[in-house]
Amino acid sequence: MIGRSSLRRLQLVGAMCLFPLALVVVRVAWLQVVAGEELQSRAESQHLVRIWQPPHRGSVIDRNGEPLAYSLFSSSIVAEPARIKDRAATAKVLAEALGIPQARIERMLRGKKGMVPLVNRASHAFESDIDLSRIPGVYRRVELKRVYPLGPSAAHLVGFLDHEERGRGGVEKTYDEILRGHPGWATQLRDGKGHRYEAPGRRSKPAVSGHTIALTIDATLQDVAASALQDQVERLDARGGSLVAIEPSTGNILAMVSFPTYDPERIQAASNDALRNRVVSDPYEPGSTFKLVAAATALEDAVVSPTSIIHCEDGSYDFGGFRITDHHPYGALTFRDCFAVSSNIAFAKVGRSCGSALFDTARRLGIGSPTGIPLAGESAGVLRPPSRWSGRTPETLAIGYEVMTTPLQLAMAYGAVANDGILMRPQIVQRITDPEGKVLYEARPEPVRRALSPRVARTLREFMGEVVVSGTGKEAALSWIEVGGKTGTSEKLVDGHYSSRRHYASFVGMAPLEEPRIVCLVMIDEPKGGKQFGGSAAAPVFRGMMESWGRLPGASIRPEFEKLLIPKPPGDRERRFGPASAYADPPQETTAGVSGQGVPDVRNVSLRSALKTLRSHGLTARFQGSGVVTRQDPPPGSRGTGPVALWCSTEGAAFVVRTAGGAGSSDGAKGGTKAGTH
């Protein structure tokens, strides 16, 4: 029988034993009921890992589907040294898989950083040969790498990505939002040792890829144009250059190049100067390529006709307080010839006659206004209204000064001439499609306005044909297609004064001349080596680009070998002029002899003297080459009114001449106070 005291002791012992049990029960109940959700959340945060999945950035392709920019998934191998217990064993496994010395990996794992990159791009062999989930503290990180197949050739147009994968420059910046896509995420389990496992049934959100953008660019032409421009800039030791080629009937940009350029995959090495897209952001005084505006104004308003005679004052003329000169002295020329040889004096006279109408024509052609191209940094240029003109503005504006235009603006203006007078809005995006291939946007040609009448546009194209055949743009001529163009050379404004040593040399060409399918502007900034003129510095770039492109498969303009242009014998190509007597200079003395009556003897004298002699007799001439005349037809003493065919000691192309100095013999013109336009 248990005594009362013993019973109390037993009860006390039992209570002491039950109390901890009760505490455990209460604690468990509290953990389950009161703090259950919070603890579960904390546990999940420790054991569940949300892995962000980057979206696949949309591709940029050319008009034919050729890639200009696309993204590739690549795996990077990273280590977390704090979670690696046996560094030697881990380094041995990684060294065998990666082909890297074990000692080097061990040194990398001794670092105290949170994450240590081991391999930036792991090979497929590594990914298949080793299971990283069995190596504590070593992980695979999926990354996207942006690839630019044309590299520097299309950098300014396509753009690049910064370190945060945001579009910068070109199409990458303008269309960053639709190219970027939307990121997704997946859930993984992580144990106490840092191992990660798939978490079936856990929530996830797949990444959404970006859209694909098809540009109007022809990748082949872009590459060829970039090569031609870079070669010429480097050959002439120039400061830089720009090139833009358009399809005049649609406004589509076929190629756009700026130099210096940069590698979009190594953007950290690019200079600020190289990042600038000169085609849209750098306005300049165009010089004689702007004579298109004066010519269009004069023809549209019937101030002159193609055969109107304008005296070029033998190369120098005082316009009342300021003097303008030509690079070569000319006498009386037809307006057509004034355009071909790019006479500053003639066009300054035309500009004075046109007055404020020059501003109206320039505006209609888009000068002084943004084109609306979807690229950042476009400049509007400078075109002052007549209310802000000085007394000399009509003359200097007509020859391409007191105005600043971007290469793109001027190319679109010439595109209007090629398009029978209709100015188009430039297009760089042809189509946008979603990841499933559904077309979300399809570009259509956008006419801006009728800038010129079809008659004037066709006449200007004829003028441009003469520039290449017998004027300042002969170095742009192609043997397999008829080309038209206009050269321009302008002095740069340096410290408030125009420099005779620094120039912008430019050329605008179009082909084929009758129904142009391409218009291309080339501008060389500060060419050296004695080739500061547009005809010698910029025109060869156009010719080289067209020659190279035409040889490649897929080019939309290619030689038709059964229809190659064969040089015609002297006399078969007449230019349309008025009567020679209407603008012939007074007879001048010459060293050439005269054999009785009829055609004078101009053999064995200089070509210049021969032309003066024939002109003094009221005769026209056709000549081939330069230097001393070696043969003439008809022979001396023959009866007739010409033309007289001349062959010279130095070989060259054949030209028709009706004026002093040999129309088409110049390579440039130079103005006096504002000089050097042609």
Secondary structure, DSSP 8 states (H G I E B T S, - for coil): ---HHHHHHHHHHHHHHHHHHHHHHHHHHIIIIISHHHHHHHHHHHHEEEEEE------EE-TTS-EEEEEEEEEEEEE-GGG-S-HHHHHHHHHHHHT--HHHHHHHHT--SS-EEEESS--HHHHHH--GGGSTTEEEEEEEEEE-TTGGGGHHHH-EE-TTS-EESHHHHHTHHHHH-B-EEEEEEE-TTS-EEE-TT---B--B---EEEES--HHHHHHHHHHHHHHHHHTT-SEEEEEEEETTTTEEEEEEEES---TTSGGG--HHHH--HHHH--B--GGGGHHHHHHHHHHTTS--TT-EEE-GGGEEE-SS-EEE-SS---EEEHHHHHHHT-HHHHHHHHHHHTTHHHHHHHHTTTTS----SSTT----B---GGG--TTHHHHHHTT-S-BB-HHHHHHHHHHHHTTTEEE--B-EEEEE-TT--EEEE----EEEE-S-HHHHHHHHHHHHHHHHHSTTGGG--SSS--EEEEEEEEEEETTEEEEEEEEEEEEEEESSSS-SEEEEEEEES--TT--SHHHHTHHHHHHHHHHHHHSTT-SS---GGG------TTS-------GGGT-------S----SSSS---TTSBHHHHHHHHHHTT--EEEEEEEEEEEEES-TT--S---EEEEEEEEEEEEEE-STT-TT--S----SSS----
